[in-house]
Amino acid sequence: MSLAVVILAAGKGTRLKTTVPKPLVPFASGTLLAMSLRNAYSLSPNKIIVVVGHQSELVEDEATRCMKIFGHSSVNLVCLKQTEQKGTGHALMVALPELHNYKRALVLYADSPLLQVHTLTKLLQAKAKLVYLGAKIDNPTGYGRIVLKGKTIQSITEERDCNASMKKNKLVNSGVIIAEVPLLERYLKGIKPNKLNGEYYLTDLAALAKCAQLVIASDSEEILGVNSLDELHRQAKVYEHRIALEALRKGLFIADVNNTHIRSYSSQFVFGVNCTIDTGCVIIGKVILGDNVRIEPYCVLINVTIGSGSLIRSFSHLDGVTIGAGVTVGPYARLRPGTVLSDAARVGNFVEIKKSTIGAGSKVNHLSYIGDTTIGKNVNIGAGTITCNYDGKQKHTTTIGNDVFVGSGVELVAPVTLEDRVVIGAGTTVRRSVEPDTLVVGQPTQKTISKRNK
C-alpha cells in the first residue's frame, strides 16, 4: 500500500481562547495534534505530511516530538507551511507536491480527536477513487450537508450556504477523505474560491470529480471537531468515558465510570486481573498495573508502573514512578519522577519523594521529604525526616544502607552516607557520613525554666 497521510494543522483556534495554536491545545495525554498523529501512525503509511500555519515552529516541534514517542522509523514526516490560511482545499494544494509518488492520500484534521483507527481502516478499504467520511447526527448545525445520488455524492454544501430545506439534512461531512493522488492532481486546481470569504473548500472536490463515495461512521461522535472550549470539554469527556468502558469490558473494576478520568491512549493503559480503581482517579500517559492492584479515590497516576498486590491510598499523586509488588502508598503521598519503590516498601501520609530508590521492606511513613536518595532494605525513616539535598546551587545525594533506623525530626545534610545498621536519634542533624553499627545523637540538652511570679 502506497499511502500518504496529510494532517491539516494550520488553525489558530481563536474561539478556544488560548495563546497556543489550535493543534497544541491539550487533549487526553497530549495534544489535539498528537491524537491525529497517533491515528496516522497506526495506519503504517509511507509518509505523513503536516500542513502548519499559525505559530508553525511550535506545531512542527510537537509533530517531531510525537514521532519520537510513537512513530515508526520507516515513516517519513514532512511539515509544510501554509502561509495564508485559505481553506481546506488550499491546504491540500500546499501538500500536493509531496504526494506525487504515492498512490493514495488520506486527509485528516488536527482538531478531530475522537476518530478511531477501525473507522479509518474501513475508509481505506473502500474501493472508490474518492471517498468521504460522513455521519448521521441529530443536531447537524455547523456541518456541511451531503447530498447523495444513489451511492455517489452529488454535492457537499457548507451550512452557511444551505437553504432551509437543506439544513434539515442530517447526513453531514467530517472533512476526512481518502483519494487517489492522480484524481487530486487533476481536480484540486478546479476548486474555485468561495464568493463570501475567498477560501477553497475541499468539499467542492466531490462535485468536480463526480465519483465520490461515502463511508458513514458507526459512531457519529467520532467526526466531531473542536472549535470552542465547550466542544473541547464535551469531547474530552467522551474520550475518557470511551477508554473507561473499554477497560471495564477487559476486566478492570471501575467504581464510577463517569467520574474516572482515563486520559491515556488505550494501548498505554495496561492492567492485570482483579484490579480496582475507585472514584475520582486520573490516569495519564503510560500506566501499567500488575495483578490485584487497588487504587483508592482521587489519586493521580502519570506514567506509572505498579507491581502486583500494591495499594495506593486516597489523594496520592504519582508521576514518573516505578513501584514493586506489595507496596503501600499514601494517603496524601506525592511521588515525583525518578522514584522507585521496591517490593513491600511503605510510604505514608504527607510524604514527598523525588528521584530516590526505597529498598525492599523499607518505610517512610509520615511527613517526610526524601530527595536524591538511595535507601537500602528494611530501613525505617521516622516522621519529619528531611534529606537536605540542595545547597542553593546544586543537588547532592544521600545514601542509606540496610537495616538503618532514622528517628523522627532528623535532617540529613547531603552529601552524606549512613552505612548498614546505623541508628540516628530523634532530632539529630547529620552532616558527616556515619560508619556501620553506629548510634548518632545530636539533640541539645533540655532545659526547664519556671515562670516568674507576677
N, C-alpha and C positions, 0 to 999 in steps of 0.2 A: 504493500500500500504506500503510494507516494502522496503524503499528506502534509500540508502546512496549516497551522492554526494561526489566525490573526485575532489578536485581542485589542479591541478599541478602548484605549485608556487615556484619552486626551482631555477628559472633562475637568472642569474647575470645581463643580459642586457647590455653587453659591447658596442654594437652598438648604444645604446641610449646615450652614453657618459655622464653618470651620476654616482655619488658616491653612490646613494641609490640602493638597489636591484630592479630588474625589476618590481616585483609586487607592489612596493610602488611608482612607477612613478605617478605623479599627473594626474588625468583624471576627467573631469566634476567636481562634488563637492567633490570628494575624491581621490581615487587611482584606478589603474587598478584592484588590488585585490578586492577592495570594490565593483566594478561593478560585478565581478563574484560571490562574496558572496551574494550580493543582489539578483541576479538571483536564486542562490541556495536556499536561504531562502524563496523566493516567491513560490517555489515548495513544501514547507512544508515537507521536508524529515525527516527521523528519526535521521540521523547523517550526519554531514559534516566533511570530512577529508581534511585537507590542508597539502599537501606534500611540505615542505620547504627545503631550501638548503643554498644558499648564504645569509649571514647575517640573519640567521634563527630567532634570537631573535627579531629582528625588525619586521619581517614578522609575527611572532606569536603575537606580541603586536598589530599589525594592525588588525589581524583576531579577536582577543578578543575585540578590540575597536568596530569593525563593529558589532559584535554580540550584544553588549550592545545597539547600536543605532537602529538596525532594525531586530535583531534576535528574535527568539521565545524561550521561556523557555523550551519547550519540545524538542528542537533540541540539540543534543549532539555535541559539537565542539571538534575535536581532531586535533592536529598538530603533524605530523611525519617528522623526518628529513631524507632526502636523502643525506647521507654523501658524496657519489660520484654521480655526475650527468652523468648517463649512458643512458639517453634517456627516452622517454615517457613510454615505456614498463617496464623499470626498476623502474620508479617512481610508476607505478601502482602495481608492485610487492611489493614495500615497504608498500603500503596501504592495500594489500590483507589480512593480518591477522585481520584487523579491520572490514572486510566485511563479516566475516564468518556467522554472524547471520542475514544477510539481503538477501532478495530475489533478488534485482537488484541493480546495481551501475551505476550512471551517472558520466561520466568523463568530467570535464570542465577544462579550462585553465585560468590562471591569466592574460593573455595578449590578450584576445578576448573580448573587452569591448562593442561591438555592438550587441552581441547576445540578442535576445528578448525572454521574457517568453513564448509568444504564440508559438514560434518556438520550444522551449524546451518541452512545453506541447505536441506538435504534435509528438515529438520524443518519449516521454513517452507513448503515446497512441499506438505506433507500437507494434505489437504482436510478432515479431521475438525474438529469444533468444539473438541476437547480431545485433545492428542497428548502422550504422554510419550516421553522418550528413554531407552532401556534398552540393555542389553548382555548377552551371554552370557560369563561369566567362569568360569575353572576353580576359583578359590577365592572363593566369594561371601560369605565371612564379613564381617559388618559392614554388609551392604547389604540393603535391603528387597527381598523377592521378589515378582515379578509373576506373577499367575495369569491366563491368557488363556482366554476362551471364544469360540472362533472367532477373529475378528480384533479382538474387543473385550476390553479389560482388565476382568476381573471384580473383581479386588482387588489391592492392593499392601499387603503386610504387613511391618512393620519386624521386623528379625531378633529383637529381644527378645521379640516376640510370636509367633514362628514355633514350631511343634512340630517334632519330629524329622524328620517326612516333608517338611515344607515347607522345612526347611533344606537339603535335597538339591537343591532347585530352583536351577539356575544362571542363570536369567533374572532379572536384577536391575535395579533402578531407579536412574537417575542423579540424579533430582530435577528435571532440566530439563524444562520443559513449554512448549508453545505453546497458548494458549487464546483463544477469542473472549471479549471482555470481558463481554458480556451473560451468558454462562454463569458467569463468575466472580462477577458481581454476584448471580446467583441462588443459587449453591450454596456459596459460601465461608461464608456465615453459618450453613450447616447442619453445618459441621465441629464435632465435639464434642471437648472436651479429653481427652487420654489419661488413663486412670484411674491410671497409675503416677506420672506426672510433671506432669500438668496442661497439657501442651503440645498445640498444634493442628498436626496434620500435613497437609501439602499432599497427601500420598499418599492421604488419605481422600476427596479430591475425585473420584477415579476411580469409587469405588463409589457415590457420591451422584449423579453425572451419568449413569452407565450408558451412556456413549457414547465413552469414552476409547479412542483407538487408540494403537498403539505403533510407533515407529521404532527400529530396532536399529542401534547404531553399528557400523560395519565394523571399527573398531579398538577393542577393549574397554578399552585403556589410557586412552582419551580421557575416560572418565567418572569416573576415579579422583579422589577428593577428598584433601585434605591435612589430616590430623588429628594427625600426630605428626612428629617430626624424621626418623625413618627413612622415612616416606612422602614427606616433602619431598625428602629426598636421592634416593630412587628416581625420583621424578617429574622432578626436575631432570636426572638422567642420561638419562631417556627423551627429554626435550625437546632436550637438547644433541645426542643421537645422531640424533634426527629431523632437526634442522636440518643437521647434518653430512652425513648421507646425501643430503639434498636438494641441498646444494651439490656433493657428489660427482657426482650424476647430471647436474648442469648444467655439469660440466667442470672443477671445481676439484680439483686433486690434493691429497688429504689423506693424509699418510703413515700416520697412525694414527687412524682414525675413533673408536675407543674411548677415545683419550686426547687428543682435541682438543675444547675446550670452547667451542662457539659459543653464546653466550647472547643474541645479537641476535635480534630478530624477523626472519623470513626476508626480508621486504621491505627491511630495513635493511642487509643484508649483500649487497653488490654487488661483482662481480669480473669482470675481463676474461678473455682467453684466456691459456693457458699459465701460470697462477698456481699456486704450490705453498705449502702450509703444512705444516711439519714437526711432529713430535710435541710434545705438552705445551703448545701455544699456547692462549691465552684470548682470545676475541673478544667484545667487549661494546659494545652501542649501535650507532650508525650507522658502519659501516666500509665504505669504498669502496676497492677495489684496481684499478689500471689493468692493462694487459696485461703479462705477463712479470714479475710481482712475485713475489719469493721471500721467505718468512718462515721463518727458521731456528728450531730448537727453543726452547721455553719463553719465548716472547715474549708480552707482554700488549698488546693493541690496544684502546683505548677511544675511540670517536668519532674515528676517524682516516680521513684520505684520503691515499692513497699513489699517486703517479704511476707511469706505465709504466716498466719496467726497473729499478725500485728494489729494493734488498736490505736487509732488516732482519735483522741478525745476532743470534745467540743471546742470551737473557736480557735483552733490551731491553724497556723499559716506556714505552709511548707513550700519552699521554692528551690528547685535545683538540688534535691536531696535524695540520697540512697539509703534505704532503711532495710535492715536484715529481718530475720524471722523472729517472732515472739517479742517484738518491741512494743513498748507503750509510750505514747507521746501525748503531752498535754494533761488537762485542758489549758488553753491560753498559752501555747508554746509558739515560738517563732524560730523556724529553722531556715537559715539563709543558704544561698548557693555554696556548693562545695562541702556540705555537711554529710558525713557518713556515720550512721548508727549501726553498730554490729549487733549480732544476734543477742536477744534478751536484754538489751540496754533499756534504760528508762530515762525519759526526760519529762519533767513535771511542769507544774503551772508557773507561768510568767518566767520562763527560761528562754533566753535567746542564744542560739549557737550559730556561728558563722565560720565556714571554711575549716572545719575541725572534724576529727575522727574520734568517736567514742567507742571504746573497746567492748568486747562481749561481756555482758553482765554488769557493766558499769552504770552508775546512777548520777544524774544531775537533776535533782527533784524540785528545787524551789528557788525562784527569784535570783537566778544567776546569769552571768554573761560569760560565754566561752568563745573566744575568737582566736583563730590561727593556732590551734592546739591539737596535739595528739595525745589521747588518753588511752592507757592500756586496759587490761582486763580487771574486772572486779574492783573498780575504783569507786569510792564514794566522794562526791563533791557536795559539800554542805551548803545550806541555804545562804544566799547573799554572796557567794564567791564570785570574784571578778578576775578575769585574766586581763591585765593592763598591757595590751598588745600594741598600742600606738603611742609614740613619743612626740607626736606633733609633726614629724617629717616622714617617718616610715613605719611599717608594721614589723613586729617581731614575734617569734614563735615561742610557745610554751610546750614542753614535753613532760608527760606524766607517765611513770611506769606502771607496772602491775601491782594490785593489792595496796594501793595508796589510799589513805584516809585524809581528806581535807575537811577541817572543821568549818563551822559557819562564820560568815563575815570575813573571809580570807581574801587578801589581794596578792595575786601572783604577778610580779612585775617582770615582763618579758624583756630580753630573752632569759629564760630560766628553765632548769630541768629538775624534776623530782624523780629520783631513782625508785626502784621497787621497794615496796613496804614502808615508805615514808609516812609519818603521821604529822599533820600540821594542826596545831591547836587553834581553837576559835579566836578570831580577831587578829590573827598574825598577818603581817606584811612580809612577804618573801621576796627578797631582792637578789639572792645568790642561789646557785644550784645546790641541791641537797643530796648527800650520799645515801645509799641504801640503808634500810633499817635504822633510820634516824628520826627522833622526835624533835620538832621545832615549835617553840612557843615564843610569842613576842608581844603579848599584851602588857600594858603598863600596870603598875601596882594600883589597886583600888584604894581610894581614899574616901572616907565618910566625914563630912563636915556638918556639925549640928547647926541648926538655925539659931540666930541670936534672939534673945528675949527682947521684945519691944517694950 
